[in-house]
Amino acid sequence: MKADNKLAIEGGKPVRTKPFPSVNNISGRNFGEEEIMSSAAEYRFLKECYLL
């Protein structure tokens, strides 16, 4: 590791060059069947615990 590494805020090279996707930007958000089923199970659990 170089001793002259700096944080981007201190003039070093940024780690990311593109911003993260916004809430309205769907790029990078791919939900498969496993994620959908996991979310549904979590919702059912919370519904039982908190009587939503």
N, C-alpha and C positions, 0 to 999 in steps of 0.2 A: 504494500500500500504506500502511495506517495505521501510525503509529509505536507505537500502543498494543496491537498484536497480541501475544497471549501464548499460550504452550503451554497445553494443557488442564490439565496437572499444576500449572501456575502460576496457575490460575484462569481461563484462557481458554475459549473454546467448543470442545468436542470435535469432531473431524472425523467420527467415526462415532458413531451413536447405538445401533446394534444390534451385538451381538457377532458374531464370525465363526462360521460353522457348525462344530460339533464333528465329531469323527471319526464318530460315530454318527448325525449329522444329514446326510441326503443332499441337502437343499435347496442349490441353488447349484452342485451338481456334476453337470453334464450332459455325458456323454461321447458323442460322435458316432462314426461309422465311422472318420473320419480319426484321432481320438485312439486308438481301439482298435487300428487297424492300425499306428500309430506305436509304441505300446507293445509290440505283438507283435514288430515288427522289432527293437526295442531288446533285448527278451528273447532273441531268437535270436542277436543279435550277442554279448551277454554270455555266453550259453551256449557259443558257439564259443570265445570268448576265455578263459574261465575253466573250461571243461569242467564246467559245473554238472550 
